[in-house]
Amino acid sequence: MTSEKFHHLFGGPPRQAGKEELSQRHMDIAASIQAVTEEAMLRCGRHLHAITGMKSLCLAGGVALNCVANGKLLREGPFDSIWIQPAAGDAGGALGAALFVHHQLLDGARPARTRDVQKGSLLGPRFSNDAVEDFLRSKSARYNRHDDADLAQRVAELIDDGKVIGWFQGAMEFGPRALGSRSILGDARSPDMQTTMNLKIKFRESFRPFAPVVLREKATDWFALPKDAESPYMLIVAPVADRVRINNAEPGLQGLEKLKARRSQIPAVTHVDASARVQTVDPERAPRLHELLRAFEERTGCPVLINTSFNVRGEPIVCTPDDAWRCFLGTNIDVLIMENFVILRDEQPNAPRHAEGTYATSFEPD
C-alpha cells in the first residue's frame, strides 16, 4: 500500500510477509508510523475539544481500530470518555446505511441513551443446542453435554490444564474483533501460549500479540485503565498494572529476542512495552464468557484469559457450526465448545493428531 516515493525515502520496498525476515529497519519504520499516527490523533482530539467543549468523543473509521492510539487518546487526551464503533472499518458502512435509512428517511426516533445500545455488537446468527447437536451427530462426533452451571467449571479446568479452546457461543459478533462468541481461548499465565497459538493454531508469525479478556469488575486490578473505564470491544491498549508486572527483562535483547523476557504474571498477553489490548467482559453483554472468567478466577486466582478470533491467518472468523468444525479439525485446537457441548479432539475418531497447516494454505495471508 506504499508508493515508489515512500520506498525511495525509506530505503527499500515493503517486507514480503512469510518470505523475508523482520529486520530492525522494518521495526523502526513501523514504530515511527505508529508514533506519527498517535500524535495526529491526539492533535485532532485536542482541536475538537477546544472548538466544541464536549467531554465525550465518538470515533469511527479504519484508524479508530488502532488500539494503541485509542488508549493514548483516552489517557492523555482532554476527553472524559471515548466510545469507538466496534466495526470501525469499511464494514461499518453497512450499519451506518441502515441507521441513515431508519433515522433520516423513515424519521425513526433517536432518543439519547447512556448504555451501549449496540449490545455488544452481537448482531450475527446464532444456533440453538438442538441445531448444534444435529450437526455433531451428522459428523459422528463424540461429545458431552453440560448444563450451564457445570460448563464454565469444566472449561476452566481444561484451560488450567493448558488446553486451547475453540469457543462458539450465541450470536456472532459484528466487526473485526472476536468478542467472546467466536473466539479461541487460552491461559494468559502461560509463557509459551503466545508462540503455541500463533504457530500451531493461527499459522502466523510467532510474535503476533494476543489480547486479554478480563472481568470488567477486576479490570483495574490488572490493567492501568481509568476508574470505571471499560473496553468491551477490545479497542483500547492499556499498560499492565504495576502489581502484575515482573521486572526481570533481560538487558541487551534486540528485535524479536525481546519477546523472550517475561514482563508480567500474564506473559501471553503482555506486549514488549508492558501493555495489553484489553477487552472487559460484563454479565449483561456476555453472560457465559463472564461466568467462565469467574470460574477460572475461582480456580486460579486470575480473572484473565487469552481471547483471539476463531479462525486461522487470512480466514474469516467462523460463523456456523460447520465453519467451527473445519477450523477445529484443521488446526491444533484441543477442545471445541459449541453452546453446551464439549468436544475433545483426542476423542474424535477422524481428527488428525497433529495438523500441519494444510488447512491454512487455502487462505491468503492477512
C-alpha positions in Angstrom: 0.0 0.0 0.0 3.1 2.3 -0.3 4.4 4.2 -3.3 7.8 4.2 -5.0 8.4 7.6 -3.4 7.9 6.0 0.0 10.3 3.2 -0.9 12.9 5.6 -2.1 12.6 7.8 1.0 12.8 4.9 3.5 15.4 2.8 1.7 13.5 -0.1 0.1 10.2 -1.8 -0.7 7.9 -3.4 1.9 8.8 -6.7 3.5 7.4 -9.8 1.8 5.4 -11.4 4.6 6.4 -15.1 5.1 9.4 -14.8 2.8 11.6 -12.1 4.3 12.8 -12.0 7.9 11.9 -9.0 10.1 14.8 -6.6 10.4 15.4 -3.7 12.8 14.6 -1.4 9.9 11.2 -2.9 9.5 10.5 -2.5 13.2 11.8 1.1 13.3 9.6 2.1 10.3 6.5 0.5 11.9 7.2 2.2 15.3 7.7 5.6 13.6 4.4 5.3 11.6 2.7 4.4 14.9 4.2 7.4 16.7 3.1 9.8 14.0 -0.4 8.3 14.0 -0.7 8.7 17.7 0.4 12.4 17.5 -2.0 13.1 14.7 -5.0 11.6 16.7 -4.0 13.5 19.8 -3.9 16.8 18.0 -7.2 16.1 16.2 -8.8 15.3 19.6 -7.4 18.4 21.3 -8.6 20.6 18.5 -12.1 19.1 18.6 -12.3 19.6 22.3 -11.1 23.2 22.0 -13.8 24.1 19.5 -16.7 22.1 20.9 -16.0 22.0 24.7 -17.6 18.5 24.7 -16.4 15.9 27.3 -17.1 12.7 25.3 -15.7 11.6 22.0 -17.0 9.1 19.5 -14.6 7.5 17.0 -15.2 5.6 13.7 -13.2 4.9 10.5 -10.4 2.4 10.0 -7.8 4.3 12.0 -10.1 4.0 15.0 -9.1 0.3 15.1 -5.6 1.5 16.2 -5.9 0.3 19.8 -2.6 1.8 21.0 -3.5 5.3 19.7 -7.0 5.0 21.2 -5.5 4.1 24.6 -3.1 7.1 24.4 -6.0 9.4 23.5 -8.0 8.2 26.5 -5.1 8.6 28.9 -3.5 11.8 27.6 -6.3 13.5 25.7 -8.8 16.0 27.0 -11.9 13.8 27.0 -13.6 12.2 30.0 -14.8 9.2 27.9 -14.3 7.7 24.4 -16.6 5.4 22.5 -15.3 3.6 19.5 -17.6 2.0 16.9 -16.6 -1.7 17.0 -16.9 -2.2 13.3 -15.0 1.0 12.7 -13.6 0.0 9.3 -15.3 -0.1 5.9 -17.7 -2.9 7.0 -19.3 -0.5 9.5 -20.7 1.4 6.5 -23.5 -1.2 6.4 -24.5 -0.3 9.9 -24.4 3.4 9.0 -26.5 2.9 6.0 -29.2 1.1 8.0 -29.2 3.8 10.7 -29.4 6.5 8.0 -32.5 5.0 6.4 -34.1 4.4 9.8 -33.5 7.9 11.3 -33.2 10.2 8.2 -35.5 8.7 5.6 -38.1 7.0 7.9 -38.0 9.5 10.7 -37.2 6.9 13.3 -36.8 8.2 16.8 -33.3 8.7 18.2 -33.5 9.1 22.0 -30.3 9.8 23.9 -29.2 6.8 26.0 -26.4 6.2 28.4 -25.9 2.4 27.9 -24.4 0.7 24.9 -27.3 0.3 22.5 -25.1 -1.8 20.2 -25.5 -4.6 22.8 -22.0 -6.0 22.5 -22.2 -5.9 18.7 -23.7 -9.4 18.8 -25.7 -8.9 15.6 -24.9 -12.1 13.7 -26.6 -15.5 13.5 -26.9 -17.8 16.5 -27.5 -21.6 16.7 -29.6 -23.5 19.3 -28.4 -26.5 21.2 -30.7 -28.7 19.1 -29.1 -27.3 15.9 -25.6 -27.9 17.2 -26.4 -31.4 18.3 -27.9 -32.3 15.0 -24.8 -31.1 13.3 -22.5 -33.0 15.6 -24.5 -36.2 15.0 -24.1 -35.6 11.3 -20.3 -35.6 11.7 -20.4 -38.7 14.0 -18.7 -36.5 16.6 -18.1 -37.7 20.2 -19.3 -35.1 22.7 -20.6 -34.4 26.2 -23.4 -32.0 27.0 -23.1 -29.9 30.2 -25.7 -27.7 31.9 -24.9 -24.0 32.2 -23.6 -24.2 35.7 -21.2 -27.1 35.0 -20.0 -25.8 31.6 -17.9 -22.9 33.0 -16.3 -25.2 35.6 -15.4 -27.8 33.0 -13.9 -25.3 30.5 -12.0 -23.5 33.3 -10.5 -26.9 34.2 -9.5 -27.6 30.7 -7.8 -24.2 30.2 -6.0 -24.6 33.5 -4.7 -27.9 32.1 -3.1 -26.0 29.2 -5.7 -26.8 26.6 -6.6 -24.4 23.8 -10.3 -23.9 23.4 -12.4 -23.1 20.4 -15.4 -21.2 21.9 -18.6 -21.0 19.8 -21.5 -19.3 21.7 -24.6 -17.3 21.0 -24.9 -14.7 18.3 -21.8 -13.9 16.2 -20.0 -10.6 16.6 -20.3 -7.8 14.0 -16.9 -6.3 13.3 -13.3 -7.4 13.0 -12.8 -8.5 16.7 -13.8 -11.7 18.3 -15.6 -10.6 21.5 -16.3 -14.0 23.1 -18.8 -15.5 20.7 -16.5 -16.9 18.1 -13.2 -17.0 20.0 -10.1 -19.1 20.7 -9.3 -19.0 24.4 -6.2 -19.9 26.3 -4.3 -19.4 29.6 -2.7 -16.0 29.7 -0.4 -17.1 32.5 1.5 -19.5 30.3 4.8 -18.1 28.9 4.6 -20.4 25.9 1.0 -19.9 24.9 1.5 -17.0 22.6 4.0 -18.9 20.4 2.0 -22.1 20.6 -1.3 -20.4 19.5 0.4 -18.4 16.7 2.4 -21.3 15.2 0.2 -24.3 15.7 -3.3 -22.8 15.6 -3.3 -19.4 13.8 -0.4 -20.5 11.5 1.2 -17.0 11.6 4.3 -15.3 12.9 5.2 -16.3 16.5 5.5 -12.6 17.6 1.9 -11.6 16.8 0.2 -10.4 20.1 -3.0 -11.7 21.6 -5.5 -9.8 23.7 -6.5 -10.4 27.3 -10.2 -10.8 28.2 -10.9 -9.8 31.8 -13.8 -9.5 34.2 -14.9 -5.9 34.0 -15.1 -5.6 37.8 -11.4 -6.7 38.1 -10.0 -4.9 35.1 -8.4 -2.0 37.0 -6.6 -4.6 39.3 -4.8 -6.0 36.3 -4.6 -3.1 33.8 -3.9 0.7 34.2 -7.3 1.8 33.0 -9.1 5.0 34.2 -11.6 4.4 37.0 -14.9 3.0 35.8 -13.5 2.7 32.2 -14.5 -0.3 30.1 -13.3 -1.7 26.8 -16.0 -4.2 25.7 -14.9 -4.1 22.1 -11.2 -4.7 22.6 -10.2 -1.3 21.2 -8.1 0.1 24.0 -4.5 -0.7 24.8 -3.5 0.0 28.4 -0.4 -0.7 30.5 -0.4 -3.8 32.6 -0.9 -2.8 36.3 2.3 -2.4 38.3 1.4 -5.1 40.8 1.2 -7.6 38.0 4.5 -6.8 36.3 7.7 -8.7 36.7 10.8 -6.6 36.4 13.2 -9.1 35.0 13.5 -8.0 31.4 16.9 -9.2 30.1 19.3 -6.4 29.1 20.8 -6.4 25.7 18.0 -8.2 23.9 17.2 -6.9 20.4 14.3 -7.3 18.0 12.2 -10.4 18.4 14.5 -11.6 21.1 12.7 -9.2 23.4 9.7 -11.5 23.4 11.6 -14.0 25.5 11.7 -11.7 28.5 8.7 -12.3 30.9 7.2 -9.0 31.8 4.2 -9.9 33.9 2.1 -12.6 35.5 0.1 -12.8 32.3 3.0 -13.0 29.7 0.9 -14.4 26.9 -0.9 -11.1 26.5 1.8 -8.6 27.6 3.5 -6.7 24.8 7.2 -5.8 24.9 6.3 -2.3 26.3 4.3 -4.0 29.1 0.9 -3.0 27.6 -2.1 -5.1 26.5 -5.1 -4.7 24.2 -7.8 -5.1 26.8 -11.4 -6.5 26.5 -13.6 -6.1 29.5 -16.4 -8.6 30.0 -19.7 -8.0 31.9 -22.6 -10.3 32.6 -25.1 -8.1 30.6 -23.4 -8.4 27.2 -21.5 -11.7 27.5 -23.0 -13.7 30.4 -21.5 -17.1 29.5 -18.0 -15.7 29.0 -18.3 -13.7 32.2 -19.2 -16.9 34.0 -16.2 -18.7 32.5 -13.9 -16.0 33.7 -15.4 -16.1 37.2 -14.9 -19.9 37.3 -11.3 -19.5 36.1 -10.6 -16.9 38.7 -12.0 -19.1 41.5 -9.8 -21.9 40.3 -6.6 -20.0 39.7 -6.9 -16.5 41.2 -6.6 -15.0 37.7 -9.6 -13.4 36.0 -7.8 -13.0 32.7 -7.7 -15.3 29.6 -6.3 -15.0 26.1 -9.0 -14.2 23.6 -8.3 -14.3 19.8 -10.6 -14.8 16.8 -11.7 -18.3 16.0 -10.0 -18.6 12.6 -6.6 -19.1 11.0 -4.5 -16.5 9.3 -6.4 -15.0 6.3 -9.7 -16.8 7.0 -12.9 -15.0 8.1 -13.9 -15.6 11.7 -16.0 -18.8 11.8 -19.8 -18.2 11.6 -21.6 -21.6 11.5 -21.1 -24.9 13.3 -19.6 -26.3 10.1 -17.1 -23.4 9.9 -16.1 -24.1 13.6 -15.8 -27.9 13.0 -13.5 -27.4 9.9 -11.3 -25.0 11.8 -11.2 -27.3 14.8 -10.0 -30.3 12.8 -7.7 -28.3 10.5 -5.7 -26.8 13.4 -4.3 -28.0 16.8 -7.2 -26.6 18.9 -7.6 -29.1 21.7 -11.2 -28.7 22.6 -14.3 -27.3 20.8 -17.1 -25.8 22.9 -20.3 -25.2 20.9 -23.1 -23.9 23.1 -23.4 -26.6 25.8 -21.4 -29.3 24.1 -17.8 -30.1 24.9 -15.9 -31.9 22.1 -12.4 -33.2 22.9 -10.0 -33.5 19.9 -8.4 -36.7 21.3 -11.8 -38.4 21.4 -12.7 -37.8 17.7 -12.0 -40.9 15.5 -11.2 -38.9 12.4 -9.3 -35.9 13.9 -5.7 -35.6 12.7 -3.4 -35.7 15.8 -1.0 -33.0 14.5 -2.4 -30.6 12.0 0.4 -29.2 9.8 -1.2 -26.1 8.4 -2.5 -27.5 5.1 -6.0 -26.1 6.0 -4.4 -22.7 6.4 -2.8 -22.7 2.9 -6.3 -22.4 1.3 -6.4 -18.8 2.6 -4.3 -15.8 1.6 -2.2 -14.2 4.4 -3.9 -11.2 6.0 
